Amino acid sequence: MANNDVFSAFSRKTENSGISAVSGLTEMFGLSVNARMTVLPISQLREKENHPFKVIEDDKFRALADSIRENGLMQPVIVRQIEYGIYEILAGHRRTRACEYNGDKEIKVLVIQADDELANRIMIATNFQQRDTQLPSEIARSYLIRYTDLKGRKRTSDENSTGWNSDEKIDKIMEKEFNTSKSNVYLYLRLNHLITQLIDALDNKKLNIKVAAELSYLTEIEQTDVYELVYEKEAYKLDLKKAKLIKQHSGELSRDDIIDLLENQDRPKDTISFSKSEIKKYRSKFTSLSDMRDAILKFLEDYK
């Protein structure tokens, strides 16, 4: 991998504890040039627009703020200049917020030059490395950001016929970078299709992740109905079996249909079914079940 691959950089630990903050960070990110340490007014910093990680002012946050107040900022915030006098935070959103919480007006930063892809990689990698856990929504959005960047790079490379290993698929690259499985990559990518209320239910551990993935295939209206019935009104229970059943009928479900399925009925109440014995009597008249289906539909069309 390239020297500035931040994902692989985080898998290595320096043995020299005396490395300065600047040299340590630049070595970690492969930023040997065009990086400078300085102090900036916090008012000149902006959160990255696609930053997927939540900054919650909980006990850990307050402990961080106390540590900064007592010991100073041990690691500078990593930023890049996006316009004159304005800098975008790539790593250190929690530290910046903690400094603001303490009433600080200035903050120590490492200013680097980075294109959008490298900026995203630094943002994701630092949060994955520094946080003990990530919420499902944070992982999902991080995967989507990285997937979109890799897809864009592949498209550009295909157009230029250079710079991309065509034998290495995007999901394989993400498996390596995030140390996860292909199935996990696609599981979390699916979660980006959930409405906000269901994402919040997932983050708050009210919704199972596999159930959430099944619900991600529903229309927005169907998802809203499920959320209101199951998680807001708490009128029904939802397990994986029911979620898969609802998914099978997605696109044609009314609120009443969803209630029927949540009440353990096998299909919406306006669905007609035939028993095997009923079908068997007429099966020999048709060359296939498809022909039988067509005959039934034709009969219904001609029915007065």
Rosetta blueprint (number, residue, H / E / L):
1 M L
2 A L
3 N L
4 N L
5 D L
6 V H
7 F H
8 S H
9 A H
10 F L
11 S L
12 R L
13 K L
14 T L
15 E L
16 N L
17 S L
18 G L
19 I L
20 S L
21 A H
22 V H
23 S H
24 G H
25 L H
26 T H
27 E H
28 M H
29 F H
30 G L
31 L L
32 S L
33 V L
34 N L
35 A L
36 R E
37 M E
38 T E
39 V E
40 L E
41 P E
42 I H
43 S H
44 Q H
45 L E
46 R E
47 E L
48 K L
49 E L
50 N L
51 H L
52 P L
53 F L
54 K L
55 V L
56 I L
57 E L
58 D L
59 D H
60 K H
61 F H
62 R H
63 A H
64 L H
65 A H
66 D H
67 S H
68 I H
69 R H
70 E H
71 N H
72 G L
73 L L
74 M L
75 Q L
76 P L
77 V E
78 I E
79 V E
80 R E
81 Q E
82 I E
83 E E
84 Y L
85 G L
86 I E
87 Y E
88 E E
89 I E
90 L E
91 A E
92 G L
93 H H
94 R H
95 R H
96 T H
97 R H
98 A H
99 C H
100 E H
101 Y H
102 N L
103 G L
104 D L
105 K L
106 E E
107 I E
108 K E
109 V E
110 L E
111 V E
112 I E
113 Q L
114 A L
115 D L
116 D H
117 E H
118 L H
119 A H
120 N H
121 R H
122 I H
123 M H
124 I H
125 A H
126 T H
127 N H
128 F H
129 Q H
130 Q H
131 R L
132 D L
133 T L
134 Q L
135 L L
136 P H
137 S H
138 E H
139 I H
140 A H
141 R H
142 S H
143 Y H
144 L H
145 I H
146 R H
147 Y H
148 T H
149 D H
150 L H
151 K H
152 G H
153 R H
154 K H
155 R H
156 T H
157 S H
158 D H
159 E H
160 N H
161 S L
162 T L
163 G L
164 W L
165 N L
166 S L
167 D L
168 E L
169 K L
170 I H
171 D H
172 K H
173 I H
174 M H
175 E H
176 K H
177 E H
178 F H
179 N L
180 T L
181 S L
182 K H
183 S H
184 N H
185 V H
186 Y H
187 L H
188 Y H
189 L H
190 R H
191 L H
192 N H
193 H H
194 L L
195 I L
196 T H
197 Q H
198 L H
199 I H
200 D H
201 A H
202 L H
203 D H
204 N L
205 K L
206 K L
207 L L
208 N L
209 I H
210 K H
211 V H
212 A H
213 A H
214 E H
215 L H
216 S L
217 Y L
218 L L
219 T L
220 E H
221 I H
222 E H
223 Q H
224 T H
225 D H
226 V H
227 Y H
228 E H
229 L H
230 V H
231 Y H
232 E H
233 K L
234 E L
235 A L
236 Y L
237 K L
238 L L
239 D L
240 L H
241 K H
242 K H
243 A H
244 K H
245 L H
246 I H
247 K H
248 Q H
249 H L
250 S L
251 G L
252 E L
253 L L
254 S L
255 R H
256 D H
257 D H
258 I H
259 I H
260 D H
261 L H
262 L H
263 E L
264 N L
265 Q L
266 D L
267 R L
268 P L
269 K L
270 D L
271 T L
272 I L
273 S L
274 F L
275 S L
276 K H
277 S H
278 E H
279 I H
280 K H
281 K H
282 Y H
283 R H
284 S L
285 K L
286 F L
287 T L
288 S L
289 L H
290 S H
291 D H
292 M H
293 R H
294 D H
295 A H
296 I H
297 L H
298 K H
299 F H
300 L H
301 E H
302 D H
303 Y L
304 K L
